[in-house]
Amino acid sequence: MNPPETSPSAPPGLENLTLLGSATPTQYPTQYNPRLLETVPSPVQDAYWVKFNCPEFTSLCPKTGQPDFATLTISYVPDQWIVESKSLKLYLFSFRNHGAFHEAVVNIIRQDLQKALAPRYIEVWGKFLPRGGLSIDPYTNWGKPGTPFEELALFRFRSHDLNPEKVDNR
């Protein structure tokens, strides 16, 4: 990918972005690629939530090669970094031809984002459409050890599906 065209007035920390604002047409990945994730400095240092909903996520069954469709929810509490959303979209798109079980997919995404962002807290929940009459909704989370976010992770892990939402698309 080409380096971004930055203006002299670009805010600090954005000079390393290669995807957002690029003058070249977007290249959609054909293979899983965690290096697509780009980060920018968090605009504030206070604790706050960032939530992404991806209702059109696709990956492949590693055994049959058939497509699996899901709504992914990614929530995190940043520390120093946030993920740039275009890079996240392309990263998620990179799973389109990637064969992995549902449970692996959500854990791979959490681990990749955790590595890129070093957040205070992160969770990923996949709500996969049924195949063969069975839907799978794997959930994973992590909280920074030795902080209140470690306790938050334990609390949310224990209670994440006590009040399941109405699912009307499956």
N, C-alpha and C positions, 0 to 999 in steps of 0.2 A: 504494500500500500504506500501511497505517496505521503510525505509529511504534510501536515496541515498548513494552509496559508493563514498565518496569524497576522493580525493587525497590531500596530504599536499600542493600541488601547486595550488589547486582550487582558482580562484579569489574570493575575498571577496564578500559576498552577494549571492553566489551560493550554500552555504551549506544547505539551506532549500529546495532545489528542490527535489521533490520525483519522478518525472516522467522522466525527461531528464537524459539519461545515466544509467538508472536503469538496473541492471543485470537480473531482472525478465521480462518475456514477458509482453507486453503491455496488460492491461485489458481495454477493450472497455466498456464504461458505457452503461447501458440500460435505465437509467432514467436521466432526466435533473438534473444537479448538478453544481451550480456555484462555489462550493468549489474546483473544479478541476483547476480553474485559479491560476497560480503561477506567481509571479513577481520576477524580478531581478532589481538591481539598473540601472538606465539609464547610459550609458557609457559617456555621455556628458551632460552638463547643458544648453547648447545653445538650442534654439528652433529648432526643426526639425520634419519632418513628418515621421510617420510609417504607411504603408498601407498594409493591408492584403486583398487578393482576395480569396474567397472561392466559386469556381464554382460548387461544388457538395453538397451544403447544403440541408438537408432534415429535415422536421418536419411533424407533422400530423395535418390534419384538426380536430378541436376539436368536430365537429358535426358528420362527417361521418367516421373518422378514416382513410381516404385515405391519401396517402403521398403527400406532397407538396415539390416541388423542386425549388431551387433558387440559384442565384449567389449573395453572400453577399460581400459587400465591407465595410471594417472597416478601418477608417483612424483616427489617433489621433496624437496630439502633446504631447509628454511625459513631465512630470515634473520630479519627482524623480524616477519613476518606469516605466519599460516596461514589457509587458506580454511575458512570455516564450512561444515560438510558439508551442511546442508539447502540452503543457497544453491547449492552445487555441484550437488546433485541437480536442483534446478529449472533451473539453467543448462544442464545436460546435457539435460534434458527439452526445453528450448527448441529443440533441434535436430530435434525430432520432425517438424516441417513444413518444415525448412530443406533446400533443395536444394544439395548440394555433393558433389564427388567425394571419395572416401575420403581421398585424399592431402591435400586441402584441409582436411577436417574436423580431422584430428589437428594440423595446423599452426595452424589457427584457435584450437583449444582451448589449445595450448601458448602461443601468443602472448597470448591473453586472460588466462590464469593468470599468465604472466610479468609482464604489465603490472600486474595486481592485487596480486601478492605480492612482486615483486622478490626471488625466491628466490636461493639460492646456486647451485642446480642444479635442472633440471626435465626430465622426459621424458614423452612420451605415445606409447603404442603402441596402435594399433587393429587388432583381429583380426576382420575382417569375414567373415560367412558367405558362402559362394559363391552367385553368381548366374551362370547360364550355364556352370557347371562350373569357375568360376575364383574363388578367394578372393584378397583383397588385404589385406596386413598392413603398412600404413605406420607408420613410426617417426620421431620427431623428438625432438631434445634440445637443451639449451643449458646452458652453464656460465658463471658470472660471470667476465668477462674479468679477467686479471691475478691470478687466484686458483688454488689447486689444483683448484677445481671446473671451471675451463676445461679442465684436463688430464683430469679425470674424464669430461667430456662427449666429448672426443675418444676416450678409451679405450672408453667404452660405445658410442659410435657405430660404432667399428671392430669391436667384438666382440659387439654386441647379439644377434645371431642365430646365433652359432657353435654353440650347444648348444640347438637348438629344443626346446621342450617338446612333449609329446604332446598333440595336440588331438583330443579325442574327441567334440566336439559338431558336427562338420561332416564 
